[in-house]
Amino acid sequence: MIKIIVDAMGGDNAPEEIVKGAVQALAKDKDLQVVLTGDEGKISPVLAALSYDKARLQVVHCTEVITNDDAPTLAIRQKKDSSLVVALKMLKEDEEAQGFVSAGSTGAVLTGALLRVGRIRGISRPAVCPALPTAKGGKVLIIDAGANAECKPVNLCHFALMGTAYAKASGVKDPRVGLVTNGTEDHKGDPLHQEAHNLLKTLPGINFVGNVEGRDIMSGDIDVAVCDGFSGNIALKTTEGTALAVMQIIKQNIMASFWAKVGYALFMKKAFKNIKRVMDYSKYGGAVLLGIDKVVVKSHGSSKAESICASVLQAKDAAACNLIPGIKDLLAATDLEAIGAEG
């Protein structure tokens, strides 16, 4: 049985959708145990309307909530009875607790995980790592997608190592790692990316396939896309926005013509449903915060039950596949100083 702690008060749709998603996860995985942290007076009415295994769900009452309006560091230090801080304290202190999920403030989750749980020893900086679908039917991990706007070459090396360990834990035998920059040639990019490229070429433990451009991230030719947090966040948000825009344009064109409506209804409805399903981020859960000493998953702030369910199962699977020990083992086997990567 694997215990996952869920911040029931984090996110735009808390606590209703968070609680429903956690209960859905319990129904899908009989080896899962969930702890909900938050206002019991608001959580209990939601649970009362649901059917679930009460032996595998616990509610820990909290009196405070950290919102997007709170300054992350100050909130973590002052709101000690918030659903987020209590959850992270449990994650740190409870040996049975192996993962955590929150749809709350990204800054607060990142700060809280660092201050309350701690970094993996030897990792220079944690990184946000979401997954996107690829044109070949698989998925690609983007690391970093927003935690570190300014990076050093050693940070990108650590991102490559952590992304490789995560991809392996997800079932990819020999993950292909690409460095996202403004051209595929070895010399392309600013000094940061040029130096990082030279280091990654000689870095043991990873399968570095070279530079890739933004358009190649979802091609299916790589399994891990290494980015600085600024570029990675723009790439992620642009991809999500483009997917939504394309689907909206297609819908508008179908509705604008009688024959287009007929063709859609007779021939294309199933295909478009499949496309929408593949592009739906809720199916992929949240973004794993790699580099923290236990599994931490940050869900979209607007997540509903289906996405929370996927995030909880994602956290459980990452813990079950020994993601954290995998990162530590790969890091221990890599001598970054020997190749000139300095923090």
C-alpha positions in Angstrom: 0.0 0.0 0.0 1.4 3.4 -1.0 0.3 6.5 0.8 -0.2 9.8 -1.1 -1.0 13.0 0.6 -3.3 15.4 -1.2 -3.7 19.2 -0.6 -7.5 19.3 -0.6 -7.7 23.1 -0.4 -5.3 23.9 -3.3 -6.6 25.0 -6.7 -9.5 26.9 -8.3 -12.0 24.1 -7.8 -11.1 23.0 -4.2 -12.2 21.2 -2.3 -15.0 19.6 -4.3 -13.0 18.5 -7.4 -9.9 17.7 -5.4 -11.8 15.3 -3.1 -13.7 13.7 -6.0 -10.4 13.2 -7.9 -8.8 11.5 -4.9 -11.8 9.2 -4.5 -11.6 8.3 -8.2 -8.0 7.4 -7.8 -8.8 5.1 -4.8 -11.4 3.3 -7.0 -8.8 2.8 -9.8 -5.9 1.5 -7.6 -6.6 -0.8 -4.7 -2.9 -0.5 -3.5 -3.4 3.3 -2.9 -4.0 5.1 0.4 -4.9 8.8 0.4 -4.6 11.5 3.1 -6.6 14.7 2.5 -5.4 17.8 4.3 -7.8 20.7 4.6 -10.9 22.1 6.3 -12.8 19.0 7.5 -16.0 21.0 7.6 -15.8 21.5 3.8 -14.3 18.2 2.9 -16.8 16.0 4.8 -19.9 17.0 2.9 -18.2 16.2 -0.4 -17.1 12.8 0.9 -20.6 12.1 2.3 -22.0 12.1 -1.3 -19.4 9.7 -2.5 -18.8 5.9 -2.2 -15.3 4.9 -1.3 -13.2 2.6 0.8 -13.1 4.5 4.2 -10.2 2.3 5.4 -7.9 3.8 2.7 -8.8 7.5 3.1 -8.0 9.8 6.0 -8.8 13.5 6.5 -6.4 15.7 8.5 -8.1 18.9 9.6 -6.3 22.3 8.8 -7.5 25.8 9.6 -5.6 27.8 7.0 -5.3 28.0 3.2 -2.4 29.4 1.1 -3.8 31.3 -1.9 -2.2 32.6 -5.1 -2.3 36.1 -3.5 0.1 35.0 -0.7 3.8 35.6 -1.0 5.1 32.0 -1.1 8.0 32.1 1.3 6.1 34.2 3.9 3.0 32.0 3.6 5.0 28.8 4.1 6.6 30.3 7.3 3.5 31.9 8.8 0.6 29.7 7.8 1.8 26.6 9.6 -1.6 25.1 9.8 -2.4 25.5 6.1 -3.3 22.4 4.1 -0.1 22.8 2.1 2.3 23.1 5.0 0.7 20.4 7.0 0.8 18.0 4.0 4.5 18.7 3.3 5.3 18.3 7.0 3.6 14.9 6.9 5.4 14.0 3.7 8.8 14.7 5.4 8.1 13.0 8.7 5.9 10.1 7.8 8.0 7.2 6.4 4.9 5.6 4.9 4.0 8.8 2.9 5.7 8.5 -0.4 4.1 11.3 -2.5 2.2 14.6 -2.5 -0.2 16.3 -4.9 -1.4 19.9 -5.0 -3.2 22.1 -7.4 -2.4 25.2 -5.3 0.0 28.1 -5.8 2.9 26.9 -7.9 5.3 29.2 -6.0 4.1 28.0 -2.6 4.4 24.4 -3.6 7.9 24.9 -4.9 9.0 26.9 -1.9 7.3 24.6 0.5 8.8 21.5 -1.0 12.3 22.9 -0.7 11.9 24.3 2.8 9.8 21.5 4.3 10.9 18.4 2.5 14.3 19.3 1.1 16.4 18.7 -2.0 18.1 15.5 -3.1 21.7 15.8 -2.0 23.9 16.7 -5.0 21.1 18.2 -7.1 21.8 21.9 -7.7 18.2 23.0 -8.3 14.9 21.2 -8.5 13.0 21.4 -11.7 9.3 21.2 -12.9 8.8 18.3 -15.3 5.5 17.9 -17.1 4.7 15.4 -19.9 3.3 16.2 -23.3 2.0 13.8 -26.0 4.1 13.3 -29.1 3.3 12.8 -32.8 4.3 9.1 -32.5 1.9 8.3 -29.7 4.3 8.4 -26.8 5.1 11.3 -24.4 8.0 13.7 -23.9 9.2 15.1 -20.6 10.0 18.9 -20.5 12.5 19.8 -17.8 12.6 22.6 -16.6 9.2 24.1 -17.3 9.4 27.2 -15.0 11.1 26.7 -11.7 14.5 28.2 -12.8 14.4 31.2 -15.1 18.2 31.6 -15.0 20.4 28.6 -15.1 24.0 27.5 -15.2 25.3 24.6 -17.4 25.5 22.3 -14.4 21.8 22.9 -13.8 21.0 21.7 -17.3 23.1 18.6 -16.7 21.2 17.8 -13.5 17.9 18.3 -15.4 19.1 15.8 -18.0 20.0 13.3 -15.3 16.7 13.7 -13.5 14.7 13.6 -16.7 16.5 10.4 -17.7 15.7 8.8 -14.4 12.0 9.8 -14.6 11.7 8.5 -18.1 13.3 5.2 -17.1 10.9 5.0 -14.1 8.1 5.5 -16.6 9.2 2.5 -18.7 11.5 4.0 -21.3 14.6 1.8 -21.5 17.1 4.2 -23.0 15.6 7.7 -22.9 16.8 10.1 -25.7 17.7 13.5 -24.3 17.7 16.6 -26.4 18.8 20.2 -25.5 16.2 22.7 -26.6 17.8 25.7 -28.3 17.6 27.8 -31.5 19.1 25.3 -33.9 20.2 21.7 -34.2 23.9 22.5 -35.0 26.3 21.9 -32.1 27.4 25.5 -32.1 23.9 27.0 -31.9 22.6 28.9 -28.8 23.9 31.4 -26.3 27.0 30.7 -24.2 24.9 28.8 -21.6 23.5 26.4 -24.1 26.8 26.0 -26.0 28.6 25.0 -22.8 25.7 22.8 -21.7 25.8 21.1 -25.1 29.5 20.3 -24.7 29.0 18.9 -21.2 26.0 16.8 -22.1 28.0 15.2 -25.0 30.4 13.7 -22.5 28.0 13.1 -19.6 27.8 9.4 -18.6 24.5 7.9 -17.8 22.4 9.7 -20.4 21.7 9.2 -24.1 22.2 12.7 -25.4 21.1 13.0 -29.0 22.0 16.7 -29.5 20.3 20.0 -29.9 16.6 20.2 -30.8 14.4 23.1 -31.9 11.1 24.0 -30.3 9.2 22.4 -33.2 10.9 19.1 -32.5 9.8 18.8 -28.8 6.6 16.8 -29.6 8.0 15.0 -32.7 8.5 11.8 -30.9 12.2 11.7 -31.6 13.2 12.6 -28.0 12.0 11.4 -24.6 13.4 14.3 -22.5 13.6 17.9 -23.6 16.1 19.8 -21.5 15.4 23.6 -21.1 16.2 26.5 -18.9 13.0 27.3 -16.9 12.3 30.5 -18.9 12.4 28.8 -22.3 10.7 25.6 -21.0 7.8 27.5 -19.5 7.2 29.5 -22.8 7.4 26.2 -24.8 4.9 24.5 -22.5 2.4 27.4 -22.4 2.7 28.0 -26.2 2.1 24.3 -26.9 -1.0 24.2 -24.7 -2.3 27.4 -26.1 -1.7 26.3 -29.7 -3.5 23.1 -29.1 -6.5 24.9 -27.8 -6.5 27.5 -30.6 -6.2 24.8 -33.3 -9.2 22.9 -31.8 -11.2 26.1 -31.7 -10.4 27.0 -35.3 -11.4 23.5 -36.5 -14.7 23.8 -34.6 -15.4 27.2 -36.0 -14.8 26.0 -39.6 -17.0 22.9 -39.1 -19.8 25.0 -37.7 -19.5 27.5 -40.5 -20.6 25.1 -43.3 -23.5 22.7 -43.7 -21.4 20.3 -45.7 -18.6 20.5 -43.2 -21.1 19.6 -40.4 -22.3 16.6 -42.5 -18.8 15.4 -43.2 -17.8 15.8 -39.5 -20.9 13.8 -38.3 -20.5 11.0 -40.9 -16.7 10.6 -41.2 -14.6 12.7 -38.8 -16.3 12.7 -35.4 -14.4 9.8 -34.0 -11.1 11.0 -35.3 -11.5 14.5 -33.8 -12.6 12.9 -30.5 -9.4 10.9 -30.5 -7.3 14.0 -31.2 -9.0 15.9 -28.4 -8.4 13.0 -26.0 -4.7 12.9 -26.9 -4.2 16.6 -26.5 -6.1 16.8 -23.1 -3.6 17.6 -20.4 -5.9 16.2 -17.7 -5.1 12.7 -19.0 -1.4 13.2 -18.1 -1.7 14.3 -14.6 0.5 17.2 -13.3 4.1 18.2 -13.4 6.5 16.3 -11.2 8.9 18.5 -9.1 12.2 16.6 -9.7 15.0 17.1 -7.3 12.9 17.0 -4.1 13.6 14.1 -1.7 10.1 12.7 -2.1 7.6 12.6 -5.0 5.8 16.0 -5.4 3.3 16.5 -8.2 2.0 20.0 -9.0 -1.4 19.8 -10.8 -2.9 22.6 -12.9 -4.6 25.2 -10.8 -7.8 24.7 -12.8 -7.7 20.9 -12.4 -11.0 19.1 -12.1 -11.6 15.6 -10.7 -10.2 13.7 -13.7 -6.9 15.6 -13.7 -6.5 15.3 -9.9 -7.2 11.5 -10.2 -4.5 11.3 -12.9 -2.1 13.3 -10.7 -2.6 11.1 -7.6 -2.0 7.9 -9.7 1.0 9.6 -11.3 2.5 10.3 -7.8 1.7 6.7 -6.8 3.3 5.2 -9.9 6.4 7.4 -9.5 6.9 6.2 -5.9 6.2 2.6 -6.8 8.8 2.8 -9.6 11.4 4.1 -7.2 11.8 7.5 -9.0 13.7 9.1 -6.1 16.2 6.2 -5.6 16.7 6.2 -9.4 17.7 9.8 -9.4 20.1 9.3 -6.5 21.7 6.2 -8.2 22.2 8.0 -11.5 23.6 11.1 -9.7 26.0 8.9 -7.7 27.3 7.2 -10.8 28.0 10.5 -12.5 31.1 12.6 -11.7 30.0 16.1 -12.9 33.2 17.7 -11.6 35.3 15.4 -13.7 33.8 16.8 -16.9 34.1 20.4 -15.7 30.5 21.0 -14.6 30.6 23.4 -11.7 27.8 24.7 -9.6 
